[in-house]
């Protein structure tokens, strides 16, 4: 099951919930107990190296140096 982020309309804090993608669950803010939460778009981040490209980092831009360790 994926983790979804919700922003509380009362306090503005982000809470994470583990749920099915098609779930219609009602959530409560883990910070203030607020009931009005808005689902947030969250970026999926992954550091990907392709061995067939000599271990080139596919997460970083092609120009410039890669800040990830090992290359």
N, C-alpha and C positions, 0 to 999 in steps of 0.2 A: 504494500500500500504506500502511496506517495505521501509526503509531508506537504501540507498547504499552510500558507501564512495568511493571517487575518489582522487587519488594523482596527483597533478599537476606536469608535467615533467619540467616546467619552474622554479617554485619556491619551489617545494617539499612539499607544504602545502596540508593538507587533507580537502576536502569539502564534505558535506553530501547533498544528494538529495533524495527527496521523489519521487519514481517512480514505475511503474509496473515492475514486474520481467522480462518480455519479452520485455521491452522498448528498443528502439534503439536511444534514445534521445542523442542529442549533448549537452554537458554541457560546461560552462565557469567557470574557477576558480574564486571563490568569493574573493580571496585575491589579485591576480595580473591580472586577466582577461585572463590568458592563455587558449588556446583552446585544448591543448593536455593533456587529463586526462586519467589515467589508473585506472580501477575498482580495488578496494582492497578487499582482503578477510578479513572479520571482524568477530571476535568472538562474538557469541551471549552469553550474560551473564544473568543468572537467579539464584536467591537464592531460592531454592526449599526445602520445609519441607514437609515431609509426615506424616500426623497425625496417620496413622496406624503403623508407626515405632516409636511412642512416640515423634514425632516432630524432629526426627533426620535430620540433615542438609545433603542434598544430593549434595551440591555444594562443600563442603570441603572434603579433603581426610579423609578416615576412621580413620587413626591414627593421633594423635595430637589433639590440641584444635581448636575449631571453633572460628574465630574472630568476627563472626556476633553476634549482641546483642541478648540477651534473652536466650542464651544457652551456 
